[in-house]
Amino acid sequence: MTKGPQFEPVQPVRAYQRIVEQVEDALARGDLTPGQRLPSERELVAQFAVSRSTVREALRVLESNGVVRSRPGDPNGPEILPYSSSALRKQVARLARVDQLTLSELIGFRMIMDGAAIQVASRLRTPEELDDLEATLVAMRDAIDVDFAAFSEADLAFHELIARISRNSLIQTCNEVVRGVVLGLIADKIAHAPNSRALMLESLHHHAEVVDAIRAGNGHAAARIARQNMFDYYAGYVPDSEQETLRALIDD
């Protein structure tokens, strides 16, 4: 037999997946916008030429992905929802749970994105925003005497503020999503670690150094301190074989 290109078996695509793709494509093109309604279930059955159960399965997937909302008894079609980072968080969390993303990859992504946001913020920050950063440090300091959950919330406020100062909503969304997934995987371990308080104090110290560097306009130093802090905080939760990859990101 002559040698030729090697093909793989074709995976069948179910009809409901095609419906989901069409709705998402219409959103991407701008043909559908938040607040609009899809046609009623009966009209969708006619338009797609599929069964009612297929349409319902497609709507269930779209609702699960945060694209539409259906209300029981509502005579109108499902409502298109505004974008929410919760849908992206679910997808990233799902990838992490099935080992398509490792914890070290998630942490590495955070080190890169957070460092970039801090470098931009050091150039764009206003005096008022610098005051806001100082206020988040006070909140973090007070939270240490409460518990890890309170500290984590104050830490989140710090990083959300950095992302806002960077004037880039995509950085803000990605940081929020990946941070949430990372903490979802290891928050319990950190909270119950015997050195949990020491970790929080060290993290607070590094955050204060970041703010000092931002105030001085030294974005490179601020970003490096932030990456070092993230490495110190999380590296103990990843295998030794993967720590070197994270360490290489510190001086980028």
N, C-alpha and C positions, 0 to 999 in steps of 0.2 A: 504493500500500500504506500502511495506517495506521501511524503511528509508535507504537511501544510500547517497553516496557523491552527493553534489549539484554542478551541472555543469552550465556553462553560455553559452548563445547562441554563436555560432561560427561566427566571423566576416569575411565576404568574402574578399579576397585579389584580387585586380584588376591585370590584366596581366601586365600593365605598371609598377606597383610597383615591381613585380618580376624581371623585366628587370633592374630597378634601383638597386635592391638588388644585382643582379649578377655582375653588373659593379662595384659597391662599394666593393663587396667581392673580385673581381679580383684585385682592387687597394690595398686592405688590405693585400692580399697574395703576392703582388709584381708582379703579372702577367701583370699588366698594370702600366706604369710609366709616369710621366709628360713628355709631348712632343710627346708621342705616339698618334696614331690615331685609333679610333674605325673603324670598317668596314663601308662601305657606307650604306646609308639608305636601299637600296635594299637588300644588303647582310644581314643586321640585321633582316629585315622582314623574310628572308628565314631561318636564323639561329634560331630565336626565334619562328618561325611558328605562327606569329601573323599578324594583319593588319598593314598597313602603318600608320594609325592614332594612333595605340597603340605605335608604335615605336616613333613617333613624340612626343607623350605625355611624354614618358619616357625621351627622350632627353631634352624636355622642363624643366622637373623637375631637371634633372642632371645639366642643364645649370643654372637654378635658384639657385641651391645649390653650384655653383662655382666649379663643378667637370669637366665639359667639356665646350668647346667653339665651336660654329658652325658659319661658315661664309656663308652668302647667296651666292649662285653660286659656292661655293667651291666643286669641284668634289670629293675631298677626304672626309673621314669620320670626325666626330667631334674630336677636339684635346683634350687630357687629360691635364688639367691645373695643375700647381704646387699648393701645399697647400697654402691657404690664410686664415688669421684669420677672414676676412670679412664674410665668410660663417658661421663660428661659431657664430659670433656676431649676424647675422640675426636670427639664431635659438634661441639664448638666449633671444634676444629682443622679438621674437615671444612668447616665454614662459612667459615672463614678461607681455606682452600685454594681454594674455588670463588668467592672474592671477594664472598661475602654479608656478610662482616665485614671491614672494613679494619683495618690495623694501628693507625691513629689511634683508631678506635672502641674497640679492645681496650685501648689504653693509657689512653684517657679513662675507660673503665669502671674500670680499676685505680686511677686517681687518685681517683675518687669513692668506691669501696669502701674503699680503704686509708685515705683520710682519715677516713671515717666510723668505721672500726674504731679508729683511733688516738684520735679524740675520746672514744669510749666507754671505751677502755682507760685514758685519763688519769684518768677518774673512778673506775674499778673496781679498778685495779691495787693489789696488796698489796705490802708491803715485800719479800717474798720474790720476787714476780714482777719487781719493779724490779731486784733482784739478778740475776735470770735474764736480763733485757734487757742489763744491763751485761756479762754473760758472753758474750752473742752478739756484742757489739761487739768483745770481745777475740778471739773466733774469727774475725770478719771481718778484723780487723787482721792476724792471723797468716796468714790465707789469701792476702792480697795477695802475699806472697812465694812462694806456691806457684804458683797459676795462676788463670785466670778461673773454671774449673769449681769449684775449691775455694771461691773467693769467692762464687760464685753459690749454692753449697750453704749457706754460712754466712748469706748474705742471706735465703735461703728460710727458714732456721730463725728469723731475726729476725721476718719477717712472719707466719710460722705462730704464733709466740708472741704477737704483737700480736692476731691473730685469736682465739686461745684466751682471752686476757685480756678480750676484748670479750664473752665468754660467749655467742657466737652462732655456732653450727656452720655456718649457711648462709653467713655472711661468710667463714668459714674455707674452706669448699669452693669458693666462687666465686673468691676470691682465688687459691687454689692452682691452680685450673683455668686461669684467664685468664693468670696469670703463666707457667704452663708453656707455654701456646700462644704467648705473645709471645716468650718465650726460644727456643722451637722455631723461630720464624721468623727471629730475628736474632742468636741467641747466637754463631754462628760469626763474624759480622761484628764483634761487640763484642770477642770473644776475640782476633781478629787485627788489631784497629784499632791504628794506631801510637801512639795515646794511651790504650791500654787501662789501663795502670797509673794514669795521671792520673785517668781516669774512676772507677776503684775507690777511689782515695784521696779524691776529692771526694764520692763516695757515702758512704763511711765517715764523713766529716766531717758530712754532713747527717744520717745516722742517729744520730750522737752528739748533735746538736742536738735531734733528735726526743726522744731519751731524757731530755735535760735539761728540755725543756718538759713532758714527761709527769711527771717528778719534781716539777716546780713546780705541777702540776695545771692547766696551761694547754693544754687540749685544742685550742683553736682555733689557737694558734700551732704546736703540734706537727703538726696536720693540714696547715696551710699549708706548713710546711717539707717535709713528706713529699711533697706534690703538686709543689712546686717541684723537689725532687730528682728525682722521676720524670720531670718534663718535661725537665729538663736532661740526664738520662741517655738518654732515648729519642727526643727530638724530632728529632734529626739523622737519624733513620731513616724519618721520614715526610715526604711532600711539603710544600713551603713553604706551599702553599695550605691545608693542613689544620692547620698549627701554631697558627694563631690560635684555632681552636676549643679546642685543648688549653690554650692559654695562659689562655683565659677561665675555665678550671676552677680555676686556682691559688688565686684569692682567694675561692672559694665559701665 
